Amino acid sequence: MIRLAGLSLLVPAAAIAQAVNDYPTATRAEYVMTCMAVNGENPDTLARCSCAIDAIAAVLPHERYVAAETVLRMRQTSGERSGLFRSGAAADGPVADLRRAEAEAEVLCF
């Protein structure tokens, strides 16, 4: 139940969870698979990597996550166009946000 200015509203828990964790399943699965490839493929790592993406989703909106992932992927490519992603506030901001979220997830889950 949510109280708003003296009103009580019944909101399904799933709706609240969806509003907070708007990451698509494919994004979560890709993160967990990559995390497990780096940290070991076992049930313990599965639980830790799942925890990590949940923690990231709790503090970083999906749009910022996608922006940061795009910058990081473009930094791995070569060529003139990828140079735009190597420096500058527009590129560094989303990556810094993701790094902070990952650090928090590391503390909580690993």
ROROTI-576726 format. One record per atom (N, C-alpha, C, O): atom name; residue in one letter; x, y, z; residue number from 0. Coordinates in steps of 0.001 Angstrom, whole numbers, always signed. Layout:
BEGIN
+------+------+---------+---------+---------+-----+
: site : code :      c1 :      c2 :      c3 : pos :
+------+------+---------+---------+---------+-----+
:   CA :    A :       X :       Y :       Z : NUM :
...
+------+------+---------+---------+---------+-----+
***
This chain:
BEGIN
+------+------+---------+---------+---------+-----+
: site : code :      c1 :      c2 :      c3 : pos :
+------+------+---------+---------+---------+-----+
:    N :    M :    +841 :   -1161 :      +0 :   0 :
:   CA :    M :      +0 :      +0 :      +0 :   0 :
:    C :    M :    +895 :   +1235 :      +0 :   0 :
:    O :    M :   +1921 :   +1272 :    +678 :   0 :
:    N :    I :    +495 :   +2232 :    -762 :   1 :
:   CA :    I :   +1219 :   +3491 :    -839 :   1 :
:    C :    I :    +316 :   +4592 :    -310 :   1 :
:    O :    I :    -857 :   +4668 :    -677 :   1 :
:    N :    R :    +856 :   +5442 :    +548 :   2 :
:   CA :    R :     +90 :   +6571 :   +1073 :   2 :
:    C :    R :    +571 :   +7842 :    +395 :   2 :
:    O :    R :   +1766 :   +8134 :    +357 :   2 :
:    N :    L :    -372 :   +8580 :    -132 :   3 :
:   CA :    L :     -70 :   +9802 :    -840 :   3 :
:    C :    L :   -1049 :  +10868 :    -380 :   3 :
:    O :    L :   -2245 :  +10765 :    -653 :   3 :
:    N :    A :    -567 :  +11885 :    +309 :   4 :
:   CA :    A :   -1411 :  +12996 :    +763 :   4 :
:    C :    A :   -2693 :  +12499 :   +1427 :   4 :
:    O :    A :   -3785 :  +12970 :   +1110 :   4 :
:    N :    G :   -2559 :  +11563 :   +2333 :   5 :
:   CA :    G :   -3692 :  +11054 :   +3068 :   5 :
:    C :    G :   -4479 :   +9974 :   +2346 :   5 :
:    O :    G :   -5388 :   +9390 :   +2938 :   5 :
:    N :    L :   -4166 :   +9688 :   +1095 :   6 :
:   CA :    L :   -4855 :   +8662 :    +337 :   6 :
:    C :    L :   -4069 :   +7364 :    +402 :   6 :
:    O :    L :   -2838 :   +7376 :    +390 :   6 :
:    N :    S :   -4753 :   +6282 :    +468 :   7 :
:   CA :    S :   -4108 :   +4974 :    +437 :   7 :
:    C :    S :   -4380 :   +4341 :    -915 :   7 :
:    O :    S :   -5527 :   +4238 :   -1347 :   7 :
:    N :    L :   -3319 :   +3922 :   -1572 :   8 :
:   CA :    L :   -3452 :   +3289 :   -2879 :   8 :
:    C :    L :   -2901 :   +1878 :   -2809 :   8 :
:    O :    L :   -1836 :   +1642 :   -2238 :   8 :
:    N :    L :   -3618 :    +963 :   -3383 :   9 :
:   CA :    L :   -3111 :    -393 :   -3490 :   9 :
:    C :    L :   -2470 :    -536 :   -4862 :   9 :
:    O :    L :   -3138 :    -437 :   -5891 :   9 :
:    N :    V :   -1172 :    -768 :   -4855 :  10 :
:   CA :    V :    -421 :    -918 :   -6100 :  10 :
:    C :    V :    +234 :   -2286 :   -6070 :  10 :
:    O :    V :    +900 :   -2631 :   -5094 :  10 :
:    N :    P :     +54 :   -3071 :   -7126 :  11 :
:   CA :    P :    +684 :   -4398 :   -7147 :  11 :
:    C :    P :   +2203 :   -4289 :   -7014 :  11 :
:    O :    P :   +2830 :   -3397 :   -7586 :  11 :
:    N :    A :   +2768 :   -5201 :   -6258 :  12 :
:   CA :    A :   +4221 :   -5203 :   -6057 :  12 :
:    C :    A :   +4962 :   -5314 :   -7375 :  12 :
:    O :    A :   +6031 :   -4725 :   -7531 :  12 :
:    N :    A :   +4419 :   -6051 :   -8318 :  13 :
:   CA :    A :   +5076 :   -6203 :   -9624 :  13 :
:    C :    A :   +5189 :   -4871 :  -10345 :  13 :
:    O :    A :   +6182 :   -4617 :  -11025 :  13 :
:    N :    A :   +4179 :   -4017 :  -10203 :  14 :
:   CA :    A :   +4218 :   -2707 :  -10863 :  14 :
:    C :    A :   +5305 :   -1831 :  -10252 :  14 :
:    O :    A :   +5998 :   -1106 :  -10966 :  14 :
:    N :    I :   +5454 :   -1897 :   -8933 :  15 :
:   CA :    I :   +6500 :   -1120 :   -8272 :  15 :
:    C :    I :   +7863 :   -1644 :   -8677 :  15 :
:    O :    I :   +8758 :    -858 :   -8989 :  15 :
:    N :    A :   +8036 :   -2950 :   -8679 :  16 :
:   CA :    A :   +9315 :   -3544 :   -9076 :  16 :
:    C :    A :   +9654 :   -3194 :  -10511 :  16 :
:    O :    A :  +10814 :   -2925 :  -10824 :  16 :
:    N :    Q :   +8666 :   -3192 :  -11386 :  17 :
:   CA :    Q :   +8922 :   -2862 :  -12783 :  17 :
:    C :    Q :   +9337 :   -1409 :  -12924 :  17 :
:    O :    Q :  +10202 :   -1097 :  -13742 :  17 :
:    N :    A :   +8744 :    -518 :  -12152 :  18 :
:   CA :    A :   +9103 :    +896 :  -12217 :  18 :
:    C :    A :  +10537 :   +1112 :  -11761 :  18 :
:    O :    A :  +11232 :   +1972 :  -12301 :  18 :
:    N :    V :  +10990 :    +346 :  -10774 :  19 :
:   CA :    V :  +12341 :    +490 :  -10255 :  19 :
:    C :    V :  +13349 :    -250 :  -11129 :  19 :
:    O :    V :  +14424 :    +278 :  -11415 :  19 :
:    N :    N :  +13019 :   -1447 :  -11548 :  20 :
:   CA :    N :  +13930 :   -2286 :  -12331 :  20 :
:    C :    N :  +13382 :   -2465 :  -13738 :  20 :
:    O :    N :  +12742 :   -3471 :  -14044 :  20 :
:    N :    D :  +13638 :   -1489 :  -14582 :  21 :
:   CA :    D :  +13074 :   -1530 :  -15923 :  21 :
:    C :    D :  +14003 :   -2180 :  -16939 :  21 :
:    O :    D :  +13816 :   -2001 :  -18142 :  21 :
:    N :    Y :  +15000 :   -2932 :  -16480 :  22 :
:   CA :    Y :  +15932 :   -3578 :  -17398 :  22 :
:    C :    Y :  +15252 :   -4761 :  -18072 :  22 :
:    O :    Y :  +14655 :   -5598 :  -17394 :  22 :
:    N :    P :  +15334 :   -4843 :  -19404 :  23 :
:   CA :    P :  +14768 :   -6010 :  -20097 :  23 :
:    C :    P :  +15521 :   -7286 :  -19714 :  23 :
:    O :    P :  +16688 :   -7246 :  -19326 :  23 :
:    N :    T :  +14843 :   -8386 :  -19831 :  24 :
:   CA :    T :  +15439 :   -9680 :  -19489 :  24 :
:    C :    T :  +16699 :   -9939 :  -20298 :  24 :
:    O :    T :  +17679 :  -10455 :  -19760 :  24 :
:    N :    A :  +16694 :   -9592 :  -21577 :  25 :
:   CA :    A :  +17870 :   -9829 :  -22426 :  25 :
:    C :    A :  +19087 :   -9058 :  -21911 :  25 :
:    O :    A :  +20202 :   -9579 :  -21946 :  25 :
:    N :    T :  +18894 :   -7847 :  -21441 :  26 :
:   CA :    T :  +19997 :   -7054 :  -20894 :  26 :
:    C :    T :  +20543 :   -7709 :  -19640 :  26 :
:    O :    T :  +21756 :   -7818 :  -19465 :  26 :
:    N :    R :  +19640 :   -8147 :  -18766 :  27 :
:   CA :    R :  +20066 :   -8819 :  -17538 :  27 :
:    C :    R :  +20805 :  -10121 :  -17857 :  27 :
:    O :    R :  +21840 :  -10414 :  -17260 :  27 :
:    N :    A :  +20273 :  -10889 :  -18792 :  28 :
:   CA :    A :  +20895 :  -12168 :  -19155 :  28 :
:    C :    A :  +22277 :  -11953 :  -19755 :  28 :
:    O :    A :  +23215 :  -12679 :  -19425 :  28 :
:    N :    E :  +22410 :  -10970 :  -20628 :  29 :
:   CA :    E :  +23714 :  -10689 :  -21236 :  29 :
:    C :    E :  +24730 :  -10299 :  -20164 :  29 :
:    O :    E :  +25876 :  -10747 :  -20202 :  29 :
:    N :    Y :  +24314 :   -9465 :  -19208 :  30 :
:   CA :    Y :  +25221 :   -9063 :  -18130 :  30 :
:    C :    Y :  +25662 :  -10282 :  -17327 :  30 :
:    O :    Y :  +26850 :  -10458 :  -17059 :  30 :
:    N :    V :  +24703 :  -11122 :  -16946 :  31 :
:   CA :    V :  +25016 :  -12298 :  -16123 :  31 :
:    C :    V :  +25932 :  -13260 :  -16885 :  31 :
:    O :    V :  +26874 :  -13799 :  -16303 :  31 :
:    N :    M :  +25673 :  -13479 :  -18157 :  32 :
:   CA :    M :  +26517 :  -14391 :  -18941 :  32 :
:    C :    M :  +27946 :  -13861 :  -19050 :  32 :
:    O :    M :  +28902 :  -14625 :  -18918 :  32 :
:    N :    T :  +28095 :  -12565 :  -19290 :  33 :
:   CA :    T :  +29421 :  -11957 :  -19383 :  33 :
:    C :    T :  +30131 :  -12011 :  -18035 :  33 :
:    O :    T :  +31317 :  -12333 :  -17961 :  33 :
:    N :    C :  +29406 :  -11700 :  -16986 :  34 :
:   CA :    C :  +29960 :  -11734 :  -15626 :  34 :
:    C :    C :  +30441 :  -13134 :  -15276 :  34 :
:    O :    C :  +31515 :  -13300 :  -14698 :  34 :
:    N :    M :  +29647 :  -14144 :  -15627 :  35 :
:   CA :    M :  +30028 :  -15528 :  -15328 :  35 :
:    C :    M :  +31233 :  -15964 :  -16158 :  35 :
:    O :    M :  +32073 :  -16722 :  -15673 :  35 :
:    N :    A :  +31327 :  -15499 :  -17390 :  36 :
:   CA :    A :  +32476 :  -15850 :  -18229 :  36 :
:    C :    A :  +33765 :  -15315 :  -17617 :  36 :
:    O :    A :  +34820 :  -15937 :  -17744 :  36 :
:    N :    V :  +33682 :  -14176 :  -16961 :  37 :
:   CA :    V :  +34863 :  -13556 :  -16363 :  37 :
:    C :    V :  +35165 :  -14148 :  -14981 :  37 :
:    O :    V :  +36330 :  -14318 :  -14622 :  37 :
:    N :    N :  +34129 :  -14460 :  -14211 :  38 :
:   CA :    N :  +34305 :  -14835 :  -12809 :  38 :
:    C :    N :  +34161 :  -16326 :  -12505 :  38 :
:    O :    N :  +34352 :  -16747 :  -11365 :  38 :
:    N :    G :  +33832 :  -17111 :  -13501 :  39 :
:   CA :    G :  +33656 :  -18542 :  -13275 :  39 :
:    C :    G :  +32219 :  -18957 :  -13507 :  39 :
:    O :    G :  +31284 :  -18236 :  -13159 :  39 :
:    N :    E :  +32059 :  -20100 :  -14084 :  40 :
:   CA :    E :  +30724 :  -20577 :  -14421 :  40 :
:    C :    E :  +30294 :  -21654 :  -13449 :  40 :
:    O :    E :  +30470 :  -22848 :  -13694 :  40 :
:    N :    N :  +29725 :  -21207 :  -12338 :  41 :
:   CA :    N :  +29235 :  -22124 :  -11318 :  41 :
:    C :    N :  +28022 :  -21483 :  -10634 :  41 :
:    O :    N :  +27782 :  -20289 :  -10812 :  41 :
:    N :    P :  +27265 :  -22241 :   -9868 :  42 :
:   CA :    P :  +26051 :  -21707 :   -9242 :  42 :
:    C :    P :  +26311 :  -20501 :   -8328 :  42 :
:    O :    P :  +25492 :  -19584 :   -8272 :  42 :
:    N :    D :  +27430 :  -20495 :   -7622 :  43 :
:   CA :    D :  +27733 :  -19371 :   -6739 :  43 :
:    C :    D :  +27932 :  -18087 :   -7543 :  43 :
:    O :    D :  +27442 :  -17023 :   -7164 :  43 :
:    N :    T :  +28648 :  -18199 :   -8642 :  44 :
:   CA :    T :  +28880 :  -17037 :   -9494 :  44 :
:    C :    T :  +27584 :  -16584 :  -10158 :  44 :
:    O :    T :  +27364 :  -15384 :  -10324 :  44 :
:    N :    L :  +26734 :  -17518 :  -10535 :  45 :
:   CA :    L :  +25429 :  -17163 :  -11090 :  45 :
:    C :    L :  +24656 :  -16292 :  -10096 :  45 :
:    O :    L :  +24099 :  -15260 :  -10471 :  45 :
:    N :    A :  +24625 :  -16704 :   -8852 :  46 :
:   CA :    A :  +23914 :  -15932 :   -7831 :  46 :
:    C :    A :  +24547 :  -14558 :   -7644 :  46 :
:    O :    A :  +23832 :  -13562 :   -7526 :  46 :
:    N :    R :  +25866 :  -14488 :   -7614 :  47 :
:   CA :    R :  +26559 :  -13212 :   -7419 :  47 :
:    C :    R :  +26367 :  -12278 :   -8614 :  47 :
:    O :    R :  +26150 :  -11079 :   -8434 :  47 :
:    N :    C :  +26444 :  -12809 :   -9809 :  48 :
:   CA :    C :  +26269 :  -11981 :  -11006 :  48 :
:    C :    C :  +24825 :  -11496 :  -11137 :  48 :
:    O :    C :  +24585 :  -10364 :  -11559 :  48 :
:    N :    S :  +23875 :  -12338 :  -10780 :  49 :
:   CA :    S :  +22466 :  -11930 :  -10779 :  49 :
:    C :    S :  +22231 :  -10827 :   -9760 :  49 :
:    O :    S :  +21516 :   -9862 :  -10027 :  49 :
:    N :    C :  +22837 :  -10979 :   -8600 :  50 :
:   CA :    C :  +22761 :   -9953 :   -7569 :  50 :
:    C :    C :  +23342 :   -8641 :   -8087 :  50 :
:    O :    C :  +22785 :   -7570 :   -7845 :  50 :
:    N :    A :  +24459 :   -8730 :   -8797 :  51 :
:   CA :    A :  +25139 :   -7526 :   -9289 :  51 :
:    C :    A :  +24270 :   -6753 :  -10270 :  51 :
:    O :    A :  +24168 :   -5532 :  -10157 :  51 :
:    N :    I :  +23643 :   -7422 :  -11226 :  52 :
:   CA :    I :  +22818 :   -6683 :  -12186 :  52 :
:    C :    I :  +21582 :   -6122 :  -11505 :  52 :
:    O :    I :  +21099 :   -5057 :  -11891 :  52 :
:    N :    D :  +21063 :   -6812 :  -10503 :  53 :
:   CA :    D :  +19939 :   -6262 :   -9736 :  53 :
:    C :    D :  +20366 :   -4998 :   -8991 :  53 :
:    O :    D :  +19620 :   -4020 :   -8938 :  53 :
:    N :    A :  +21559 :   -5022 :   -8420 :  54 :
:   CA :    A :  +22063 :   -3849 :   -7699 :  54 :
:    C :    A :  +22305 :   -2689 :   -8656 :  54 :
:    O :    A :  +21996 :   -1542 :   -8332 :  54 :
:    N :    I :  +22848 :   -2973 :   -9816 :  55 :
:   CA :    I :  +23075 :   -1926 :  -10818 :  55 :
:    C :    I :  +21739 :   -1336 :  -11261 :  55 :
:    O :    I :  +21600 :    -117 :  -11365 :  55 :
:    N :    A :  +20770 :   -2190 :  -11520 :  56 :
:   CA :    A :  +19449 :   -1729 :  -11967 :  56 :
:    C :    A :  +18750 :    -881 :  -10912 :  56 :
:    O :    A :  +17940 :     -14 :  -11242 :  56 :
:    N :    A :  +19062 :   -1129 :   -9653 :  57 :
:   CA :    A :  +18430 :    -361 :   -8577 :  57 :
:    C :    A :  +18938 :   +1077 :   -8514 :  57 :
:    O :    A :  +18235 :   +1955 :   -8012 :  57 :
:    N :    V :  +20144 :   +1332 :   -9014 :  58 :
:   CA :    V :  +20704 :   +2683 :   -8894 :  58 :
:    C :    V :  +20913 :   +3386 :  -10235 :  58 :
:    O :    V :  +21122 :   +4599 :  -10262 :  58 :
:    N :    L :  +20862 :   +2654 :  -11340 :  59 :
:   CA :    L :  +21165 :   +3242 :  -12642 :  59 :
:    C :    L :  +20017 :   +2963 :  -13611 :  59 :
:    O :    L :  +19732 :   +1802 :  -13904 :  59 :
:    N :    P :  +19357 :   +3999 :  -14110 :  60 :
:   CA :    P :  +18276 :   +3774 :  -15077 :  60 :
:    C :    P :  +18794 :   +3043 :  -16319 :  60 :
:    O :    P :  +19952 :   +3195 :  -16707 :  60 :
:    N :    H :  +17930 :   +2263 :  -16923 :  61 :
:   CA :    H :  +18313 :   +1456 :  -18074 :  61 :
:    C :    H :  +18902 :   +2308 :  -19199 :  61 :
:    O :    H :  +19858 :   +1883 :  -19849 :  61 :
:    N :    E :  +18362 :   +3479 :  -19438 :  62 :
:   CA :    E :  +18870 :   +4333 :  -20515 :  62 :
:    C :    E :  +20328 :   +4712 :  -20272 :  62 :
:    O :    E :  +21117 :   +4752 :  -21216 :  62 :
:    N :    R :  +20700 :   +4992 :  -19020 :  63 :
:   CA :    R :  +22091 :   +5335 :  -18697 :  63 :
:    C :    R :  +22987 :   +4102 :  -18828 :  63 :
:    O :    R :  +24137 :   +4211 :  -19255 :  63 :
:    N :    Y :  +22464 :   +2939 :  -18463 :  64 :
:   CA :    Y :  +23222 :   +1700 :  -18615 :  64 :
:    C :    Y :  +23531 :   +1449 :  -20092 :  64 :
:    O :    Y :  +24666 :   +1132 :  -20449 :  64 :
:    N :    V :  +22526 :   +1592 :  -20939 :  65 :
:   CA :    V :  +22714 :   +1385 :  -22376 :  65 :
:    C :    V :  +23708 :   +2397 :  -22935 :  65 :
:    O :    V :  +24558 :   +2040 :  -23751 :  65 :
:    N :    A :  +23613 :   +3648 :  -22508 :  66 :
:   CA :    A :  +24549 :   +4675 :  -22974 :  66 :
:    C :    A :  +25983 :   +4315 :  -22593 :  66 :
:    O :    A :  +26897 :   +4438 :  -23408 :  66 :
:    N :    A :  +26175 :   +3873 :  -21357 :  67 :
:   CA :    A :  +27519 :   +3513 :  -20897 :  67 :
:    C :    A :  +28045 :   +2294 :  -21647 :  67 :
:    O :    A :  +29208 :   +2276 :  -22051 :  67 :
:    N :    E :  +27218 :   +1284 :  -21839 :  68 :
:   CA :    E :  +27627 :     +90 :  -22579 :  68 :
:    C :    E :  +27990 :    +437 :  -24019 :  68 :
:    O :    E :  +28941 :    -114 :  -24573 :  68 :
:    N :    T :  +27241 :   +1339 :  -24616 :  69 :
:   CA :    T :  +27534 :   +1763 :  -25987 :  69 :
:    C :    T :  +28891 :   +2439 :  -26059 :  69 :
:    O :    T :  +29685 :   +2148 :  -26953 :  69 :
:    N :    V :  +29160 :   +3342 :  -25123 :  70 :
:   CA :    V :  +30454 :   +4033 :  -25094 :  70 :
:    C :    V :  +31582 :   +3014 :  -24919 :  70 :
:    O :    V :  +32586 :   +3076 :  -25629 :  70 :
:    N :    L :  +31425 :   +2086 :  -23988 :  71 :
:   CA :    L :  +32476 :   +1095 :  -23740 :  71 :
:    C :    L :  +32716 :    +211 :  -24963 :  71 :
:    O :    L :  +33862 :    -114 :  -25272 :  71 :
:    N :    R :  +31661 :    -175 :  -25653 :  72 :
:   CA :    R :  +31816 :   -1003 :  -26854 :  72 :
:    C :    R :  +32485 :    -216 :  -27980 :  72 :
:    O :    R :  +33328 :    -746 :  -28705 :  72 :
:    N :    M :  +32102 :   +1046 :  -28119 :  73 :
:   CA :    M :  +32697 :   +1865 :  -29176 :  73 :
:    C :    M :  +34172 :   +2157 :  -28898 :  73 :
:    O :    M :  +34958 :   +2319 :  -29831 :  73 :
:    N :    R :  +34542 :   +2223 :  -27643 :  74 :
:   CA :    R :  +35943 :   +2443 :  -27295 :  74 :
:    C :    R :  +36815 :   +1259 :  -27696 :  74 :
:    O :    R :  +38029 :   +1411 :  -27835 :  74 :
:    N :    Q :  +36233 :    +111 :  -27882 :  75 :
:   CA :    Q :  +36991 :   -1078 :  -28265 :  75 :
:    C :    Q :  +37205 :   -1172 :  -29768 :  75 :
:    O :    Q :  +37985 :   -2002 :  -30235 :  75 :
:    N :    T :  +36525 :    -333 :  -30518 :  76 :
:   CA :    T :  +36683 :    -363 :  -31970 :  76 :
:    C :    T :  +37749 :    +634 :  -32402 :  76 :
:    O :    T :  +38160 :   +1498 :  -31628 :  76 :
:    N :    S :  +38180 :    +505 :  -33625 :  77 :
:   CA :    S :  +39171 :   +1440 :  -34154 :  77 :
:    C :    S :  +38510 :   +2324 :  -35200 :  77 :
:    O :    S :  +37397 :   +2057 :  -35655 :  77 :
:    N :    G :  +39198 :   +3350 :  -35558 :  78 :
:   CA :    G :  +38682 :   +4229 :  -36591 :  78 :
:    C :    G :  +38379 :   +5611 :  -36065 :  78 :
:    O :    G :  +38369 :   +5867 :  -34861 :  78 :
:    N :    E :  +38136 :   +6481 :  -37006 :  79 :
:   CA :    E :  +37931 :   +7885 :  -36688 :  79 :
:    C :    E :  +36652 :   +8128 :  -35889 :  79 :
:    O :    E :  +36649 :   +8926 :  -34952 :  79 :
:    N :    R :  +35588 :   +7456 :  -36249 :  80 :
:   CA :    R :  +34305 :   +7674 :  -35575 :  80 :
:    C :    R :  +34326 :   +7226 :  -34118 :  80 :
:    O :    R :  +33656 :   +7821 :  -33274 :  80 :
:    N :    S :  +35080 :   +6197 :  -33828 :  81 :
:   CA :    S :  +35120 :   +5723 :  -32437 :  81 :
:    C :    S :  +35876 :   +6697 :  -31539 :  81 :
:    O :    S :  +35743 :   +6638 :  -30316 :  81 :
:    N :    G :  +36668 :   +7593 :  -32131 :  82 :
:   CA :    G :  +37383 :   +8599 :  -31350 :  82 :
:    C :    G :  +36461 :   +9499 :  -30559 :  82 :
:    O :    G :  +36846 :  +10010 :  -29507 :  82 :
:    N :    L :  +35256 :   +9699 :  -31046 :  83 :
:   CA :    L :  +34279 :  +10522 :  -30333 :  83 :
:    C :    L :  +33916 :   +9932 :  -28965 :  83 :
:    O :    L :  +33503 :  +10655 :  -28058 :  83 :
:    N :    F :  +34072 :   +8639 :  -28831 :  84 :
:   CA :    F :  +33681 :   +7948 :  -27603 :  84 :
:    C :    F :  +34835 :   +7785 :  -26617 :  84 :
:    O :    F :  +34644 :   +7284 :  -25508 :  84 :
:    N :    R :  +36013 :   +8201 :  -27017 :  85 :
:   CA :    R :  +37185 :   +7989 :  -26162 :  85 :
:    C :    R :  +37387 :   +9065 :  -25114 :  85 :
:    O :    R :  +38050 :   +8819 :  -24107 :  85 :
:    N :    S :  +36839 :  +10240 :  -25319 :  86 :
:   CA :    S :  +37007 :  +11312 :  -24342 :  86 :
:    C :    S :  +35847 :  +12284 :  -24442 :  86 :
:    O :    S :  +35080 :  +12277 :  -25404 :  86 :
:    N :    G :  +35743 :  +13112 :  -23428 :  87 :
:   CA :    G :  +34683 :  +14104 :  -23403 :  87 :
:    C :    G :  +33627 :  +13764 :  -22381 :  87 :
:    O :    G :  +33394 :  +12600 :  -22057 :  87 :
:    N :    A :  +32993 :  +14807 :  -21879 :  88 :
:   CA :    A :  +31996 :  +14636 :  -20822 :  88 :
:    C :    A :  +30815 :  +13786 :  -21272 :  88 :
:    O :    A :  +30268 :  +13014 :  -20484 :  88 :
:    N :    A :  +30418 :  +13925 :  -22535 :  89 :
:   CA :    A :  +29272 :  +13151 :  -23021 :  89 :
:    C :    A :  +29558 :  +11659 :  -22985 :  89 :
:    O :    A :  +28650 :  +10861 :  -22749 :  89 :
:    N :    A :  +30802 :  +11273 :  -23214 :  90 :
:   CA :    A :  +31169 :   +9863 :  -23187 :  90 :
:    C :    A :  +31552 :   +9408 :  -21787 :  90 :
:    O :    A :  +31235 :   +8288 :  -21387 :  90 :
:    N :    D :  +32226 :  +10262 :  -21051 :  91 :
:   CA :    D :  +32732 :   +9864 :  -19732 :  91 :
:    C :    D :  +31653 :   +9822 :  -18658 :  91 :
:    O :    D :  +31758 :   +9028 :  -17723 :  91 :
:    N :    G :  +30620 :  +10650 :  -18764 :  92 :
:   CA :    G :  +29567 :  +10700 :  -17751 :  92 :
:    C :    G :  +28847 :   +9381 :  -17548 :  92 :
:    O :    G :  +28800 :   +8873 :  -16427 :  92 :
:    N :    P :  +28282 :   +8813 :  -18612 :  93 :
:   CA :    P :  +27587 :   +7533 :  -18449 :  93 :
:    C :    P :  +28504 :   +6409 :  -17968 :  93 :
:    O :    P :  +28087 :   +5560 :  -17180 :  93 :
:    N :    V :  +29747 :   +6403 :  -18438 :  94 :
:   CA :    V :  +30689 :   +5358 :  -18017 :  94 :
:    C :    V :  +31008 :   +5508 :  -16530 :  94 :
:    O :    V :  +31090 :   +4511 :  -15812 :  94 :
:    N :    A :  +31186 :   +6730 :  -16069 :  95 :
:   CA :    A :  +31452 :   +6961 :  -14642 :  95 :
:    C :    A :  +30266 :   +6506 :  -13791 :  95 :
:    O :    A :  +30450 :   +5923 :  -12722 :  95 :
:    N :    D :  +29050 :   +6773 :  -14271 :  96 :
:   CA :    D :  +27854 :   +6323 :  -13547 :  96 :
:    C :    D :  +27812 :   +4807 :  -13458 :  96 :
:    O :    D :  +27493 :   +4249 :  -12408 :  96 :
:    N :    L :  +28135 :   +4140 :  -14563 :  97 :
:   CA :    L :  +28150 :   +2668 :  -14572 :  97 :
:    C :    L :  +29236 :   +2136 :  -13648 :  97 :
:    O :    L :  +29006 :   +1168 :  -12924 :  97 :
:    N :    R :  +30394 :   +2741 :  -13659 :  98 :
:   CA :    R :  +31500 :   +2292 :  -12789 :  98 :
:    C :    R :  +31114 :   +2419 :  -11314 :  98 :
:    O :    R :  +31428 :   +1539 :  -10512 :  98 :
:    N :    R :  +30436 :   +3507 :  -10956 :  99 :
:   CA :    R :  +29980 :   +3665 :   -9560 :  99 :
:    C :    R :  +28953 :   +2589 :   -9205 :  99 :
:    O :    R :  +29010 :   +2009 :   -8121 :  99 :
:    N :    A :  +28018 :   +2324 :  -10113 : 100 :
:   CA :    A :  +26997 :   +1293 :   -9861 : 100 :
:    C :    A :  +27654 :     -84 :   -9746 : 100 :
:    O :    A :  +27265 :    -893 :   -8903 : 100 :
:    N :    E :  +28654 :    -349 :  -10600 : 101 :
:   CA :    E :  +29353 :   -1637 :  -10534 : 101 :
:    C :    E :  +30138 :   -1757 :   -9234 : 101 :
:    O :    E :  +30214 :   -2845 :   -8663 : 101 :
:    N :    A :  +30716 :    -672 :   -8760 : 102 :
:   CA :    A :  +31458 :    -719 :   -7495 : 102 :
:    C :    A :  +30517 :   -1040 :   -6331 : 102 :
:    O :    A :  +30853 :   -1821 :   -5441 : 102 :
:    N :    E :  +29344 :    -428 :   -6355 : 103 :
:   CA :    E :  +28362 :    -722 :   -5317 : 103 :
:    C :    E :  +27903 :   -2181 :   -5397 : 103 :
:    O :    E :  +27752 :   -2848 :   -4373 : 103 :
:    N :    A :  +27684 :   -2665 :   -6610 : 104 :
:   CA :    A :  +27280 :   -4062 :   -6797 : 104 :
:    C :    A :  +28366 :   -5012 :   -6330 : 104 :
:    O :    A :  +28069 :   -6062 :   -5760 : 104 :
:    N :    E :  +29622 :   -4655 :   -6564 : 105 :
:   CA :    E :  +30769 :   -5471 :   -6123 : 105 :
:    C :    E :  +30754 :   -5627 :   -4603 : 105 :
:    O :    E :  +30941 :   -6724 :   -4077 : 105 :
:    N :    V :  +30530 :   -4518 :   -3912 : 106 :
:   CA :    V :  +30506 :   -4546 :   -2454 : 106 :
:    C :    V :  +29337 :   -5375 :   -1945 : 106 :
:    O :    V :  +29485 :   -6149 :    -999 : 106 :
:    N :    L :  +28177 :   -5217 :   -2568 : 107 :
:   CA :    L :  +26977 :   -5923 :   -2115 : 107 :
:    C :    L :  +26968 :   -7414 :   -2458 : 107 :
:    O :    L :  +26438 :   -8223 :   -1698 : 107 :
:    N :    C :  +27547 :   -7771 :   -3589 : 108 :
:   CA :    C :  +27337 :   -9126 :   -4114 : 108 :
:    C :    C :  +28566 :  -10025 :   -4143 : 108 :
:    O :    C :  +28426 :  -11247 :   -4196 : 108 :
:    N :    F :  +29746 :   -9460 :   -4111 : 109 :
:   CA :    F :  +30949 :  -10286 :   -4220 : 109 :
:    C :    F :  +31772 :  -10189 :   -2993 : 109 :
:    O :    F :  +32825 :  -10819 :   -2904 : 109 :
+------+------+---------+---------+---------+-----+
***
